[in-house]
Amino acid sequence: MFHKLFRKMGMILCTIGAVLLLCPYLVGFYLDYEKDKVIESFDVSVNQESGKISDSEKKTIEMSREKDALYMKMKAYNERIYGEKQSGIKNSASFEILPEELESIGDEPVGYVEIPSIDVKLPLYIGTTEEHLAKGAAILSNTSMPVGGENTNCVIAAHRGYYSSKYFKDIEQVKKGDTVLVTNLWETRSYTVTGFDIINPQDENKIRIQEGRELVTLLTCHPYQSNGKFRYLVFCEPESTEKTCVYMKQILKIYPLS
């Protein structure tokens, strides 16, 4: 009798152990599924609003107007924080707060970021709250919205792996010249990786807007599994800008300045 009881207890303990071992992988699988579903839903929604898939012409026009108004709000926000020299950056909590003029967005995604070289595609939210970082990547509040333009730096943060889901786990495999794609509600903007840096978490100067430039900066913890000891940055510039710089360097080699 005791033998059978010990056998049953042993099987129960083995089952519990197996579940505990598999739990991170099951959570990671679920997170990947949810991220893909959000991105797919976002793409469908954008297509509906642009008139590619619509229930009625009237609905499409109304939604397009709302979208255009949001675009103008994002542009105005970018100009405001540049003019104020990003004075809203005070501490880590400054990156979590949803800007007042964009409160209508709430917890909805505003697009997604894609890094083909490491096979990553993450929904994009505004504000680096725990909830947003669990669901995908997040734009640091008090940095630029992902609509591009001069005097902007859209800083996008993600976990260095979350459960068994990758997020920005393989960020160090990204190389100069790799492409980073940022899809917003209106378009997909293409960027080229131009540089890297490792900073202290308090060194916010490296993620500020740089005069006359359009930047996207990817940010994550470093080293891997270090509990956020440092931050790893990937700097990206519009593809056209990078190509123009290369072209100009070639011209200067042929016709050096006197």
Secondary structure, 3 states (H helix, E strand, C coil): CHHHHHHHHHHHHHHHHHHHHHHHHHHHHHHHHHHHHHHHHHHHHHHHHCCCCCCCHHHHHHHHHHHHHHHHHHHHHHHHHHHCCCCCCCCHHHHCCCCHHHHHHCCCCCEEEEEHHHCEEEEEEECCCHHHHHHCEEECCCCCCCCCCCCEEEEEECCCCECCECCCCCHHHCCCCCEEEEECCCCEEEEEEEEEEEECCCCHHHHCCCCCCEEEEEEEEECCCCCCCEEEEEEEEEHHHHHHHHHHHHHHHHCCCC
